[in-house]
Amino acid sequence: MKTLIRGGLRTRLTKGERNRIRREGSIPAVIYGRTVASTPIYIDSESFKQIAAQNGYGLVEMNIDGLGSYHAMIHHIDREPINRRVLHIDFHAVSLDEPVDVEVPLYLTGLEEVEKQDAVIQQQMREVMVRALPAEVPEYILVHVSDMKIGDNLYVRDLPVPVNCEVKSDPEDVVVGVIAAKNAPPETEIEPKEPDLVHDTEGQGVGAHEIPGAHE
């Protein structure tokens, strides 16, 4: 589902200006891609909340005053480490008729059935790289583990990927394994966490090093 985001250009790349933008209910951002030079912008924070609720940061339509309209995907989010407040967003402008490579989150379901065997799930991968047209990139891939037994492994090649997506990750990589609880070191006995829908860290996203002032 496409979601419309409205925003404007940022002309002053100072800390004070970024703070002012946030106080006024907007989020500093940058948009870049084949069809648009790297450009500092801001977006309305309410638009961002709607994206999260509606389509999990998938394909969005952007209307930026002074720049134009673009289709884009969220590529990277910077957050405050404590309260997780959004500080900055990278948008990658895309063409609807050109495939993109995207890391899609993997969600596990059926954990309860595995636990009944006195077993522990070891999730080795939380994302898989796929290539698809922007409008056909799945929000996530649901991995069913309820039928797995102790000693079983589930590989990338086993993932239920939509037919319109090409998997770019190594098909022989292990996504999930099941071991007996008694054999699991204490640190592995952790319930798998659901991954964020985009690169949601304090580090740089792919391509950020190519964007002068991207996080200014």
N, C-alpha and C positions, 0 to 999 in steps of 0.2 A: 504494500500500500504506500502510495506517495503521500508525503506530508509537506505542506507549504511552510517554509521558514522565511520570515521577513527580517531584514536587517539593513545596515548601512556601512559606509566606509569608515575606517579609522585613519585619521590624518596625523594624529600625534601619538607617537610610540613611546610614551613615558609611563612610569609606574603610577603617577598621579592620575593620568588619563585612564589607565586600566581600572584603577580603584573607583573612579567616578562612574565609569560604564557599569561596573558591578552594583554600585549603590543605586543606580537608576533602573535596575532590574534587567540589565542586559549582560551578555557574556562575550568577552573578547574572543576572537576566532581568526582563522585564516582560511582562504580558499585557494586551491591551486590545482593544476591539471594541464592536459594537453591544449585545452581550448581557452585557458585563462592563466595569466601570469600570477605568480604568488602575490596575493593581495590581502593585507590586514583588514578585517571587517569586525562587526559586532552583530549579535543576534539577540532577539528577545528571549529571555529565560523561560517564559511561559510556552513559547514554541518548542523549546527543547523538552519540557515536561510532557507535552503532547506527543512528541516523537517517541519518548520512552514508553508511554502508555499505549500507543497505537501500533507501532511497527518495529519496536526494538532496535532503533537506530539503523534501519535499512535505507532504502533509496528515498531521498527527499528532493523536493523541488524548492529552489531558493530564489527569492526575489530581493536583490540587494540594491538599495537606492544608490544611484551613481555608478553602478557597475553592470547590472543586467540580471537576467534570469538564467539559472543553471540547474541541471540535474546533478546531484552529488551524493556521496556516501560519507558517513562519518568515519574518519580514519584513525583518530587518536583523541583521547580526552585527558587533560591534566586536572587532577583534583587535589584539594588540601588533604594531607595524610590523616588528619584526625577526624574532622567532621564530614569529609568526603564532598565538600562543596565544589562545584565545577568552577575551575579557574580559566580554562582555555580549551578550545575545540579546533581540531584540524578537519577541514572538509576537502575531499578529493572530488573535483568535478569530473564527470564521466559522460560518455556518449552512450545512449540507450542501445545502439546497434553494435557496440564493441564489447567483447567479453572482458571481465575484470577478474583478477585473482584476489580472493578474500579468505581470511581465516574465519571459519564458522564454528561457533561453540558446540560442544558435545554435552548433552544432558543425559544422565543415566536414569533409568526407570526400572523398577522391579528389585530394588535393593533388599526389600524385606524377605523375598524368597531365598535370596542367597544367604542372608543372615540366619535363616532357619536351619541351615546346614552347619552352623557353628563355623562359618567361613567369613573371610574378609575380602572385600573388593579392593584391588589395587589399580587405581586409575592412572595410567601412564601418560595419556594425552587428554587435554581439555579442549583442543581446537584442531580442526583439520583444514588444510588449504584446498579450496575448490576454485574452479574457473567456470564462470557462467555470465550470461548477460545480466546487467545490473538489476533489472526488474525480476530476475529469476533466481537471485541468490537467496537461499533459505535463511530464515531468521536463526534457526538452530537445527541440529540433527539429534533426534531422540534415539538413544541407544538402549535397547531392551536387554537386560541382563538376567531376567528371572529364570531362564532355562539353563544358565551356566552352572557348572559343577566345579568342585575343587579340582584344580589342575588345568582347568580350561583357560584359554586365551582367546580374546576377540581382536582381530586385526583390522587395519584400515580397509583392507579389501572386503571385509564383512559388513561395513557400514551401510545402512539403508539410505544411500545418497539419491536424490531425485534424478530422474533420467536426463534432465536438461543441464546437469552439472558434471563437470569432469574433475575427478579427484587428482590433485597435484602432489599430495603427500605420498611418501613411500608406502605402497600397499602392504609391505611386510612389517611395518611398524605395529607394535602392540598398543592397542587402545586401553584394554581392560584385561586384568588377570584375576583369578580367584585362587586363594590359598587358604589352608586350614588356619583357624584363628590361633591355635596353639603354636603355629610356626611363624606367626607374624611378629616382628619386632614391635615394641610399644609404639614407636613413632608412626608405624604404618596403619595402626588401628584408628584411622580417622575417616569419618564419613566423607565421601567425595563432595567437594564443593561445586556449586554451579558457577561456571566461569562468567565473567562480564561479557557483554555483547560486542565490545570493541576493545582495543588496547587501552586499558584504563589504569595507567600507572603514572608514576612521577617521571619516568624516563622519556626519551624522545621516541616518537613514532617513526615508521619508515618514511624516509623522505624529509623529515624535519630538518636534517642537517643541510638540506638544499634550500631552505627558506630563510633568507636573511630577515631577522626581526620577527620571525613567525611567532615567537613566544614573548614578544615585547608588548 
